[in-house]
Amino acid sequence: MSYRLRGAAAFETVFRTGARHDAHFLQLIAAPAEPCAGRVGYVIGRKMMRRAVDRNRLRRKLRESVRAARPGIEAFDIILRVRRAVARSDIAAANAESQRLLARLAKPQ
């Protein structure tokens, strides 16, 4: 089963209807998922991380965080967006931020 958020329309829907949770490097945008399991999309712009190697490394780390949080976040379509420039040395900090944001989302309110 694919958990990827695909297509401009899907991203636009989450951006328009989702609740935003901000941290230093990342912004998590979550909208209630349709009947299927929640999907996840990533927005990591070139202005935020110049090198493709670093963008891909961060994306891999974020995917792993999402996998670990998966049972608790299936009710949401999620976009993880980089808000400000992330240096190569800050990738671990950004990943820790994503884990905190996902844990906050998974916690029952």
ABEGO torsion letter per residue (X at the ends): XBABBBEAAAAAAAAAABBBBBBAABBBBBBBBBABBBBBBBBBBAAABABAAAAAAAAAAAAAAAAAAAAAAAABBBBBBBABBBBAAAAAAAAAAAAAAAAAAABBX
